Amino acid sequence: GTECSVSKPCISNTDYGAIKEDGGEINESESLQAEELIDQQDINDALEGAGFGCGTVIYTIGSFLFSCLQGAEVVMLSLLGPVLKCEWALDPFPLSVLQTSTNFTMMCASGLASPLGDKFGRRPVALIGATGVILCGILCSFTKAYWQFLLLRLVMGLFMGMGAPPAVVLSGEVSPKRYRALATCGFSLAWGVGTTVNG
């Protein structure tokens, strides 16, 4: 069974083969688009047939935990701000720079998430992003200078912005159609859970 959409016409393997057998002319661009659409329809059919399986659960839980980690890391500086201000005798401006550094680089890196995910795959990019956030968080606990801490927070924001979009897209792509909205909403909910638990 194939599904039609408004933006892309519905085509099946039988239709595509019939066009080629009849000697119909298909240019290279149309041929590639048709083959990609057939592959996507086959994947959707497979997901619908498999249902909410083990792989879907693993990806969904992984994305949920990644989002929790992000929420916890972002809100952490609001709790550490008064401590760092006294520890390093920070003025309001450098303290503000420190507290907003992660969000700034996360915003900048989010634009790279889509091309990186398309080129290398969403799973590797999401895994690198999650691993980078964890490593930066661990290293932050050993820093003893303002500039070291600021640099690590900037790098952490890059990993967050790079890894979060592929993670949420991946959790939706591997889910059956009727569960995709739930998987995507769960990623957003996890951010709030992370900030609440850490707070």
C-alpha positions as CSV (number, residue, x, y, z in Angstrom):
1,G,0.0,0.0,0.0
2,T,1.3,3.4,-0.9
3,E,0.2,6.7,0.5
4,C,-0.3,9.9,-1.5
5,S,0.5,13.4,-0.5
6,V,-0.3,16.8,-2.0
7,S,3.3,17.8,-2.4
8,K,4.5,14.4,-3.9
9,P,2.5,12.3,-6.3
10,C,1.8,8.7,-5.3
11,I,3.8,6.2,-7.3
12,S,4.3,2.5,-6.8
13,N,6.9,0.0,-8.1
14,T,4.3,-1.4,-10.5
15,D,3.5,2.1,-12.0
16,Y,7.2,2.9,-12.3
17,G,8.0,-0.4,-14.0
18,A,5.0,0.0,-16.4
19,I,6.2,3.4,-17.5
20,K,9.6,2.0,-18.3
21,E,8.2,-1.0,-20.2
22,D,5.9,1.2,-22.3
23,G,8.9,3.1,-23.5
24,G,7.8,6.3,-21.7
25,E,10.5,9.0,-21.3
26,I,11.7,9.7,-17.9
27,N,14.6,12.1,-17.4
28,E,17.3,11.4,-14.8
29,S,15.9,13.8,-12.2
30,E,12.4,12.3,-12.4
31,S,13.9,8.8,-12.3
32,L,15.8,9.6,-9.1
33,Q,12.8,11.2,-7.4
34,A,10.6,8.3,-8.3
35,E,13.1,5.8,-6.9
36,E,13.6,7.8,-3.7
37,L,9.8,8.0,-3.2
38,I,9.4,4.3,-3.7
39,D,12.2,3.6,-1.1
40,Q,10.5,6.0,1.3
41,Q,7.1,4.2,0.8
42,D,8.7,0.9,1.4
43,I,10.3,2.1,4.7
44,N,6.9,3.5,5.9
45,D,5.2,0.2,5.1
46,A,7.9,-1.6,7.0
47,L,7.5,0.6,10.0
48,E,3.7,0.3,10.0
49,G,4.1,-3.5,9.8
50,A,6.6,-3.7,12.6
51,G,4.7,-1.4,14.9
52,F,6.3,0.1,18.1
53,G,9.1,-2.3,18.3
54,C,12.4,-2.6,20.3
55,G,14.3,-0.3,18.0
56,T,11.7,2.4,18.2
57,V,11.8,2.2,22.0
58,I,15.6,2.4,22.1
59,Y,15.7,5.5,19.9
60,T,12.8,7.2,21.7
61,I,14.3,6.6,25.1
62,G,17.8,7.7,23.9
63,S,16.3,10.9,22.5
64,F,14.3,11.5,25.7
65,L,17.4,11.2,27.9
66,F,19.4,13.4,25.5
67,S,16.8,16.1,25.8
68,C,16.7,15.7,29.6
69,L,20.5,16.1,29.7
70,Q,20.2,19.3,27.7
71,G,17.6,20.8,29.9
72,A,19.6,20.0,33.0
73,E,22.8,21.5,31.6
74,V,21.1,24.7,30.5
75,V,19.5,25.4,33.8
76,M,22.6,24.4,35.8
77,L,24.3,27.7,35.3
78,S,21.4,29.6,36.8
79,L,22.0,27.6,40.0
80,L,25.8,27.8,39.8
81,G,25.8,31.6,39.0
82,P,25.9,32.9,42.6
83,V,28.5,30.3,43.6
84,L,30.8,31.2,40.6
85,K,30.3,34.9,41.2
86,C,31.7,34.6,44.7
87,E,34.3,31.9,43.8
88,W,35.8,33.9,40.9
89,A,34.8,37.4,42.0
90,L,32.9,37.9,38.7
91,D,31.3,41.2,37.7
92,P,27.8,41.1,36.3
93,F,28.9,41.2,32.6
94,P,31.3,38.2,32.6
95,L,28.7,36.3,34.6
96,S,26.0,37.1,32.1
97,V,28.4,36.0,29.2
98,L,29.0,32.7,31.0
99,Q,25.3,32.1,31.6
100,T,24.3,32.8,28.0
101,S,27.3,31.2,26.3
102,T,25.7,27.7,25.9
103,N,22.5,29.1,24.4
104,F,24.4,31.2,21.9
105,T,26.5,28.4,20.5
106,M,23.6,26.1,20.6
107,M,21.7,28.5,18.4
108,C,24.6,28.8,16.0
109,A,25.2,25.1,15.7
110,S,21.5,24.2,15.1
111,G,21.9,25.4,11.5
112,L,24.6,22.7,10.9
113,A,22.4,19.9,12.2
114,S,20.4,19.3,9.0
115,P,23.3,19.2,6.5
116,L,25.4,17.1,8.9
117,G,22.5,14.7,9.4
118,D,21.9,14.4,5.7
119,K,25.6,13.8,4.9
120,F,26.6,11.4,7.7
121,G,23.3,10.1,9.0
122,R,21.2,11.3,11.9
123,R,22.2,8.6,14.4
124,P,26.0,9.3,14.2
125,V,25.4,13.1,14.6
126,A,23.0,12.6,17.5
127,L,25.4,10.2,19.2
128,I,28.4,12.6,18.8
129,G,26.3,15.5,20.1
130,A,25.2,13.5,23.2
131,T,28.7,12.2,23.9
132,G,30.1,15.7,23.5
133,V,27.6,17.2,26.0
134,I,28.5,14.5,28.6
135,L,32.2,14.9,28.2
136,C,32.0,18.7,28.4
137,G,29.8,18.4,31.5
138,I,32.4,16.2,33.2
139,L,35.3,18.4,32.2
140,C,33.5,21.5,33.6
141,S,33.5,20.0,37.1
142,F,37.4,20.0,37.0
143,T,37.9,23.5,35.7
144,K,39.5,26.1,38.0
145,A,39.5,29.2,35.8
146,Y,36.7,31.3,34.3
147,W,38.0,31.1,30.7
148,Q,38.3,27.3,30.9
149,F,34.8,27.0,32.1
150,L,33.5,29.5,29.4
151,L,35.3,27.6,26.6
152,L,33.8,24.3,27.7
153,R,30.3,25.8,27.9
154,L,30.7,27.2,24.4
155,V,31.7,23.8,23.1
156,M,28.9,22.2,24.9
157,G,26.4,24.4,23.2
158,L,27.8,23.4,19.8
159,F,27.3,19.7,20.6
160,M,23.8,20.5,21.9
161,G,22.8,22.4,18.8
162,M,24.3,19.8,16.5
163,G,22.9,16.8,18.2
164,A,19.4,17.8,19.3
165,P,17.6,18.2,15.9
166,P,18.8,14.9,14.5
167,A,17.8,13.1,17.7
168,V,14.2,14.4,17.6
169,V,13.9,13.7,13.9
170,L,15.3,10.2,14.3
171,S,12.9,9.3,17.1
172,G,10.0,10.4,14.8
173,E,11.3,8.7,11.7
174,V,11.7,5.3,13.3
175,S,8.2,5.4,14.8
176,P,5.0,4.2,13.1
177,K,3.0,7.1,11.7
178,R,0.4,7.0,14.4
179,Y,3.1,7.4,17.1
180,R,5.3,10.1,15.5
181,A,3.6,13.0,17.1
182,L,3.9,11.4,20.5
183,A,7.6,10.7,20.0
184,T,8.2,14.3,19.0
185,C,6.2,15.7,21.9
186,G,8.1,13.4,24.3
187,F,11.4,15.0,23.2
188,S,10.0,18.5,24.1
189,L,8.6,17.2,27.4
190,A,12.0,15.7,28.3
191,W,13.6,19.1,28.3
192,G,11.1,20.3,31.0
193,V,11.8,17.1,33.0
194,G,15.5,17.7,32.9
195,T,15.2,21.3,34.1
196,T,12.8,20.3,36.8
197,V,14.9,17.4,38.1
198,N,18.1,19.5,38.1
199,G,16.3,22.5,39.7
